[in-house]
Amino acid sequence: MNDTIAALLAHRSVRAYAPDPVPAGTLEALVAAAQSAPTSSNLQTWSVLTVDDKATRKSLAAIARGQKHIEECPLFLVWLADLSRLEELGRRKSASTDALPYLEPFMFAMIDAALAAQNATVALESLGLGSVYIGALRNNPTEVARLLGLPPNVMAVFGHCIGYPDPERPAAVKPRLPQNVVLHRERYTAPSQPAIDSYDERLAAFQQSEGMATVGWSKMALERVGGIAALTGRDRIREEINTLGFELR
Ligand SMILES: Cc1cc2nc3c(=O)[nH]c(=O)nc-3n(C[C@H](O)[C@H](O)[C@H](O)COP(=O)(O)O)c2cc1C
C-alpha cells in the first residue's frame, strides 16, 4: 500500500458539488495528466472539450435523461474519440488514410480517450476534486455532435462532471466484486455463485446505507441487459456512429 494506491481505492463518483469554481490552471493540469496517458502507437486520437454555456449544458442534460449534475457542476468536459486529426493530416499531405474507416481505429480512439480521461480523474481526485462520467451522452451521439460542432470522425465518448464534492451530500466508496471473480490465473474460470451472492449482499448493504433501493448487484445488472429499452436509445448506436463518419468496416 502507498498513497497512490490508497487514493485509487478511495475513488467514488461525485454527483453533488460545492459551488466553488475549479481554480485557474486546474483544467490545464488535468489535460496535461490526460496527455501523459499511454496512447495507441502514440497516435493520440482523442480530444477534450469544455462546455460552459448554460443552454448547451441543458440540452446535454436532456440527452442524458435529466442528469442535473451536468447543469450544476462547475466544470463539464466531453471526452472525444478523434480520428479527424489524422484524416486532415492525410488530406494536407496528400497521403492515404485508407485504414481509418475500419473498426480498429475507432476502437483505439475510444480506448485512448478513456485512458486519457481516467488519468484526468486520478489527477483531479488528488486535488480534492470529485467527478462522474456521463456515458448517457451516447443516448444521442449525433445530437451531441451537432450541439458541440464536432467534425466528421469525432464522437463524444462520455461527458465528465467535475467539482469540489458538496460536504453536505458526500459520496461513499462503492464496493466491487470479490477479486477472485475478476482475477483469473492462466485459464479463465467462471465465477462461483456464492462469490456473486456475497457481493449481492455487500452491495445491498451499501445501497441501504446510501438510501438507495436495496436491489443488490445481480438484479440491477440483469435489468441493465434485460431488454432493448435498457439501452436508452443506444440500440441504434452503430448507425449513429456511421452517421458521424466512422464506417466501422
Ligand atoms: C464510461 C462510464 C459512463 C458512466 N456514465 C454515467 C452516467 O451517465 N451517469 C452517472 O450518474 N454515472 C455514470 N457513470 C458512473 C458509474 O455509475 C460508476 O462509476 C459506478 O456505479 C461505480 O461507482 P463509483 O464510480 O462511485 O465507484 C459512468 C461510469 C463510466 C465508467
The ligand as a MOL file (V3000), in Angstrom:
LIG
                    3D

  0  0  0     0  0            999 V3000
M  V30 BEGIN CTAB
M  V30 COUNTS 31 33 0 0 0
M  V30 BEGIN ATOM
M  V30 1 C -17.9700 5.0820 -19.1100 0
M  V30 2 C -18.8010 5.4300 -17.8960 0
M  V30 3 C -20.0090 6.0580 -18.0540 0
M  V30 4 C -20.7710 6.4270 -16.9260 0
M  V30 5 N -21.9360 7.1140 -17.1160 0
M  V30 6 C -22.6190 7.5580 -16.0360 0
M  V30 7 C -23.7750 8.3800 -16.2050 0
M  V30 8 O -24.2210 8.6750 -17.3210 0
M  V30 9 N -24.3690 8.8550 -15.0840 0
M  V30 10 C -23.9150 8.5630 -13.8300 0
M  V30 11 O -24.5120 9.0440 -12.8540 0
M  V30 12 N -22.8390 7.7690 -13.6370 0
M  V30 13 C -22.1660 7.2750 -14.7080 0
M  V30 14 N -21.0360 6.5260 -14.5320 0
M  V30 15 C -20.5400 6.2380 -13.1740 0
M  V30 16 C -20.7960 4.7960 -12.7650 0
M  V30 17 O -22.1590 4.6150 -12.4980 0
M  V30 18 C -19.9400 4.4880 -11.5420 0
M  V30 19 O -18.5720 4.6120 -11.8740 0
M  V30 20 C -20.1900 3.0860 -10.9880 0
M  V30 21 O -21.5130 2.9610 -10.4940 0
M  V30 22 C -19.2380 2.7600 -9.8540 0
M  V30 23 O -19.3640 3.7120 -8.8070 0
M  V30 24 P -18.1320 4.5850 -8.3120 0
M  V30 25 O -17.5340 5.2860 -9.5010 0
M  V30 26 O -18.7150 5.5530 -7.3170 0
M  V30 27 O -17.1490 3.6390 -7.6830 0
M  V30 28 C -20.2970 6.1130 -15.6320 0
M  V30 29 C -19.0750 5.4520 -15.4980 0
M  V30 30 C -18.3390 5.1100 -16.6050 0
M  V30 31 C -17.0160 4.3860 -16.4220 0
M  V30 END ATOM
M  V30 BEGIN BOND
M  V30 1 1 1 2
M  V30 2 1 2 3
M  V30 3 2 2 30
M  V30 4 2 3 4
M  V30 5 1 4 5
M  V30 6 1 4 28
M  V30 7 2 5 6
M  V30 8 1 6 7
M  V30 9 1 6 13
M  V30 10 2 7 8
M  V30 11 1 7 9
M  V30 12 1 9 10
M  V30 13 2 10 11
M  V30 14 1 10 12
M  V30 15 2 12 13
M  V30 16 1 13 14
M  V30 17 1 14 15
M  V30 18 1 14 28
M  V30 19 1 15 16
M  V30 20 1 16 17
M  V30 21 1 16 18
M  V30 22 1 18 19
M  V30 23 1 18 20
M  V30 24 1 20 21
M  V30 25 1 20 22
M  V30 26 1 22 23
M  V30 27 1 23 24
M  V30 28 2 24 25
M  V30 29 1 24 26
M  V30 30 1 24 27
M  V30 31 2 28 29
M  V30 32 1 29 30
M  V30 33 1 30 31
M  V30 END BOND
M  V30 END CTAB
M  END
